[in-house]
Amino acid sequence: MISPNVVAICYLIASVLFILSLRGLSHPLSARRGNLFGMVGMTIAVLTTFAVTERLDIALGMLALGGITGMVIARRVQMTQMPELVAAMHSLVGLAAVLIAIAVLTDPLAFGVDYPIPAGNLVELFIGTVVGAITFSGSVIAFGKLAGLGKYGRVFSSSPVTFPGQHWVNLVLAIAMVGFGVWFVNEIPGEAWRPFQALTGIAFLLGVLIIIPIGGADMPVVISMLNSYSGWAAAGIGFSLNNSMLIIAGSLVGSSGAILSYIMCKAMNRSFISVILGGFGAEEGTSATGSEKKTVKSGSADDAAFLLSNADTVIIVPGYGLAVGRAQHAVKEMAHKLTAKGVTVRYAIHPVAGRMPGHMNVLLAEAEVPYEQVVEMDDINSDFGATDVAFVLGANDVVNPLAEQKGSPIYGMPILEAHKARTVLVNKRSMASGYAGIDNPLFYMDRTMMVFGDAKKVVEDIVKALE
């Protein structure tokens, strides 16, 4: 066993490394270093925890079990499945908070908590349990929505699931949960299990009811929101256990997730409250409204290659279709060939493109696309008007000009202004609408050419034509 002072110093060092990690992750060029800081900090935190535990055998066994499971899952998961993996990981953090609260109630002395448990600790357990339970069940629903498990239950549908009086039901449940929490804090020792079980069950139910009315278009916000919840759950339990490491790490995750949620809402012109209330988004794969009455101009990969090779400037707009087709490596090869022909190529990134924040950045980084070619929306939008070709790969709502028209469901949402380019190439598998479930006038413009097919196959054909 090591002294409390050494433990405090080790936890402080780990905390500083976590902060440096977040700072490093703020820019692609420093992201690798940020990840390294985070891994070193977590290693120090885990080793310090091992040094103070009395059951090292169990701790090591659980570490091995979790580590092997995580490694197997990480190797099998495709990049397109990363959003649902993140949601699944959030659920485990929430469940861990609930299980720790149960363990503290069962044997408080083993965790250094006085018996009977002081009211202050009970309040902390109440908060940690509630946030953890909501995080767990909400993350499970988010996982199902992202994984397309709607056929196994309506609650997993990517479209909003609503019913009359839904918000009143949530309000009544929340009031009841707080009521049981007051009972839990003021109950005599040994009798607190009844209100604890009730408030935990209500929290699990609330997690489901909060997420089911949120449509697929708001999933990026949900991911960051649940990330924040999981952090606050860990911080709440950290107070109960008097563990400074849990408090600091949980607070960092909670605050960064909250900030990211705000950024995502701003990028979609949505308020956080409107996201929680739900009702926006539609089943992916539904037909775009009115598209049957309109005609589009379609072309082949050879036609696209001709337009691209004769351009001076090209902006590539990656979307979820690129991720589904795993086309990032083919796109990089195409960009390389265009650059060799003297074409200036850049990538335009919308904050909510894909299914989670940073989804497109990660895909392009995996293909080793040069960071200087990847430009965020605010920095590149003014350049579309002077661009010869905008090549939209599987993006839909983030390039929809309807966002500029009053009365549109996505009015005011900042978009990539691809429609201002001299020529627009759009690759999609079909004319299906995006998650917002609305038509996209971009596809029917005179200067737009659609190239239908799987993104990887289409881009590979373009590469062959460029040769």
N, C-alpha and C positions, 0 to 999 in steps of 0.2 A: 504494500500500500504506500502511496506517495502522499506527501503533506498537502493540506488544502491550499497553501500558497503556490506550490508548484502546479497544482491542478488549475488554479485561477490564471496563472501565467500562460499555461498551455492553451487554455480556452481563449484567452485574450489574443494570443498569436493566431489561432485558428480564425477568430472573428475578424481580425485585420485582413487576413488572407481572403476571407469571404467578401469583404468590402472591395478589396483590390480586384477580385474576380468579377464582381458586378461592373466595376469601372472598365475592366478590360473587355467585357462583352458588349460595351457600348459602341464599338467600332470593329468592322471586319478585320482590319490589320492587326488589332490587338486581341482578337477573340481567342486565338490559340493560347496566348499567354494568360488570358483571363481564366480559361478552362483549367490550365495548369495550376494556377493559384488556388482555384476552388478544390481541385483534387488533393493538393497538398494540405490545404486547410482541413478538409474532411478526414484525411488520414490521421492528422494530429488529433482531431477531436475524437475519432474512434479509438485510437491507441490510448488516449488519456482516459476515456471511459472504461476501457479494459483494465487499466491500471488501478481503478478504484472499485471495480466490481468484486463481489465476493464469490460469484459463480462464473468464473472465467470459462469453464467447460461449456456451459449452456450458451454463453455469449458467443464463443467461437463457433459453436455448432450452428447457431442461428445466422451468424455472419456467412458461414460457408453455404448454408442452404439458400439464403437470399442472394448471395453473390453468384452462385452457379445458376440459379433460376433467372436472374437478371441477364447474365451473359448469354444464356440460351435464347431468351426472348429477343435480346438486342440483335443477335445474329440472324434471327429468322424474320424480323420485322422489316418490311420494305419502307422506303422513304415516304411513300404515299400513305402508309399506315402510322406515321409518326404522331399525327394529332390524337388519334384514339389511344396510342400508347401513353402519351402525356396525360390524357384524362384518366387512364387506368392507374398511373402512378400517383396522381392526386388522390384517388380514392383510397389508396393504401395509407397515405399520410393521415387522412381523416379517420380511417378505421383504427390506426395506431393510437391516435389521441383518445378515442373512446375506450380502447382496451387498457390503456395506461390509467385512465380515470377509474375504471373498474378495479384494477389492481390496487390502486391507492386506497379505495374504499374498503377493499377486502383486507388489506394488511398495511395500514398507514405507517406503522413503525418501521417496516422494511424500507420505506422510502424516506425516512428521516422526518416524517410528519407526526406531530403529537396526536395522542388519542385521549379524549375525543377530539376529532378533527376541528380546528378553529373555524369560525364562520368565514374568515377571509379566504382560507384554503378551499372551503366548500363553494364559495362564489367563483373562484378560479376554476375549480373542477366543473362547475355548471357551465361556464362560458366555453371552456375547452371541449367539453362533451358535446354541447349543442353545435358549435361550429364544426367540430370533427364529424359528427353524424350527418349534418347537412352536406358537408363536403363529400363524404363517402357516397351517399345515395345519389346526390346530384351528379357526381363524376361518373357513376355507373350509367345513369341515363345519358349523359353526354357521350360516353363511350359508345353506347348503343346507337345513338343518332349518327355519330361520325362513322361508325363501322357499317352503317346501312342495315341494321337489324330490325327494321320496321316490320318485316314479314313475321317476326317472332312476337310482336306485341305492338300495339298502337303507341304506347308510351315512348317507343324508340323511333317513331316516325320523324323524318327530318323536317316535316311541316309542323306548324304549331298545333298542339293538342290543348284545346280549351273546352270549357263547359260553363253553363250559366252559374253565376255567383262564385266563380273561381277565386276572385280576389278576396271576397268576404270569407270564404272558407279558409284561405291562408291566414287572414287576419285573426279569425277565431282560434285557429290552431296555434298561432304565435302567442296570443294572449294566454291560452291554456298552458302553453309551454312555460311561459314566464311565471304563471301561477304555481305550477308544480315546482319550478325553480325556487320560489320563495318558500314553499313547503319544505323542499329539500334542505335549504340552508338553515331553517329554523327547527327541523325535526330533531328529536332526541336521538342520541347515539344508538345504533343498532336497528333503528326503524327508518333510516333514510333510503333504504333500497326501493321501497314502493314508489315514492315520488321520482326517484332517479330513473327507474325503469320506464315510468310514464313519460317523463320529459325526453328521454332518449328515443323512445318509440315515435313521439311526435316529431322530433328533429329529423329522424330518418324519413318520415312521411313528407315533411316540408321540403326536404332536399329534392324529392321526386316532383312535388307539385310546383316548385320554383322553376325547374328546368324544362318540364314538358311543354309549357306554352312558348318556349323560345324556339324560333325557326332556324333553319340551317344557315340563313344569311348572317345570323348573329353568332354563329359558333366560335369565330375567333375571339370575340369578347368573352364568351362563356369560358373558354380555355384559360384566359388570363385571369378571369374572375375567380375560378376555382383554384387556380394557383395561389391567389391572394388568400382565399379562405384556408387553404391547407397551411399556409404560413402562420396565420393568426391562431389556428388550432394548436400548432406546435408551440407557439409562444405562450398560449394560455396554460398548457400543461407544464411548460417550463417553470412558470411561476409556482405552480402547485408542488413541483419537485425541487424547487429552489436551485434549478439548474441554469446557470447563466448562459451556457452554450445554446441550449434550446431557445431561451428567450431572445438572444441576439439573432441567431440564425432564422428563427421563425419570424421575427420582426422584419428582417431584411427581405425575406420571401414575401411576406404579407404586404409590405409597403411597395416593393417593386412591382408585384402583381397588380396592386391597386392603381399605380401610375400607368402601367401598361394598359389596363382596362380603360382608363381615361383616354389614352392615346388612340386606342382602337375605336372607342365611341366617337371621338372627334373625327377620325378618318372616315367614319361611316355616317357622319352627321346625325348621330343618335345619342340620346341621353342615357345614362346608366339606368335610370328608372324605367325608361321605355323598353330597354332590353329585358329587364326583369319582368315587366308586365307582359312581354312577348307579343305574339301576333304578327310577326314579320318573317317572311321566308316561305318557301314552297318546296314541294317534293322535287328533288333533283331528277331531271329526265322528263319533266312534263313539257308539253309543247308550248312554244312561245305564243302568247295570245295574238291572234290575227296574222300569224306568219303564213297561214295557208293562202291568204289573199294577196300575198306579195311575191315578187320574184327576186331572185338573187343572181348575181353573175358569178359563175364558178369557173375554175380553171384547174389545170394539172400542175404537178410538181415542176414540170419543165417550164410552164408559163411563169411560175413563181421564181424559178431560178433565173429566168431571163430578166425579170423586173429587178431582182435583187442585184444581179451582176452589173446592171446598167445604172445603178443608183450611185450617188456620191455619199449619201448618208442613210443609214438604216438604224431604226430603233426597234429592238425586240421586246415585246411585252409578254412575259411568261405568266401562265395561269395554271389552274388545277389540271387542265388537260395535258399540259406538259408533264406534270407530276405523275398522272395516271399512266401516260405512255412511256414514262422513264426516258424522256427524250433529251435530258440535259446534256449528255455527252455528245449526242449527234448535233445538237444546237451549237455547242462549242466548236465542233469540227466545221460546221457550216460557217460560223462567224470567222474562224481562222482562214478559211479559203476566201471569204469575201474581203477580209483585211489584206490578204496577199494580192488581191486585185486592185487595191487602193481604196476600198470602200471603208468609210468610218462606221464602226458598229458599236452600239451601246445597248444596255439593257435597262428598261424602265421598271421600277419596282413599286407596286402599290402596297401600302401598309397592311391591308387585309387580303391580299391575293393568296389563294390557296385555302387551307383549312385551319391555319393557326398563324400567329404572328411570326414573321421571319421565315415562313415556309419556303418561299421562292429563293431567299438569300441562301438558305442551307442547301437547296438543290444545286444552285449555281456554284456554290463553294465546293460541293462534292465533285463537280465536274472540273474544278480548278479554273473557273472563269476568272480572269484578272479583275481584282477589286476595282481598279480604276475605270473599268467598263460598266460597272453596276452603279446606277444612279437612282436615288430616291425620287418619288413623285414630285415633290415641291421644287426640286432642282432641275427637273427635265421637262416639265410641262410646257414651259415657254419655248422649247426647242422643236416641238412637234410641227408647228406651222412652217418651219424651214427645213423639214425632213422629207426626203424623197419617198421613202417607204417605211411604214410602220407595220411590223409583222407581229400580229397578235396570235399567240399560241395557247389556245384553250382558255383564255380569259373571257369573261362575259360581263358581269355586273360592274366590274372596276373600270370598264371602258364604255359604259352605256351612256350616250349623250342625253338620255331622258333625265339624268340627274340634274340637268340644267333647266328643266321645264317644270314650272309650278304645277302642282296637282299630281305629279308622278310619285309613286310610293318611295322612290329613292331620291326625291328632290333635295338638293343641297349636299348630297354625298359627294365629297371630292373624288374626282375620277382622273385617270390618265387620259389626256386629250388626244388620243390616237386618231380621232375623226378629223383632226385638223391637218394631218399629213397629206402630201400630194397624192400618194397612193397608199391604200390600206390592204394588206393581205391578212386574211383571217383563217386560221386552221381550227376546225371543229370536227367532231365525229358526226354530228347531226345538227339540225336546227333547234334542238332542245334548249329551253331557257336555262338560266343559271339558278342559283339558290333563291334569288329574289322573286323568281317566277314571273318575270315580265319580259316583254319583247325588247329587242335591241335594234334601233334604227341604223346603227353602224353597219349592220350586215347588208342593208338594202341600198346603200349609197352608190351613186354612179361610179365613184372612184374606188370602190371596194371590190375585191375579188376573193371569193371563198374557195378554199382548198380543203375538201372533205377527206377525212381519213384519220387513222391513228397518228398521233403527233410524231412518234419516233419513225414510223414508216415513211411519212410524208417528208420529214426533214432528211432522212437518209436518201430518199429519191432526189431531193433538191441537191444534196451533196454530190451525188453521181452526175447530175446534170451540169453542175458547176465545173466538173472535171473535164 
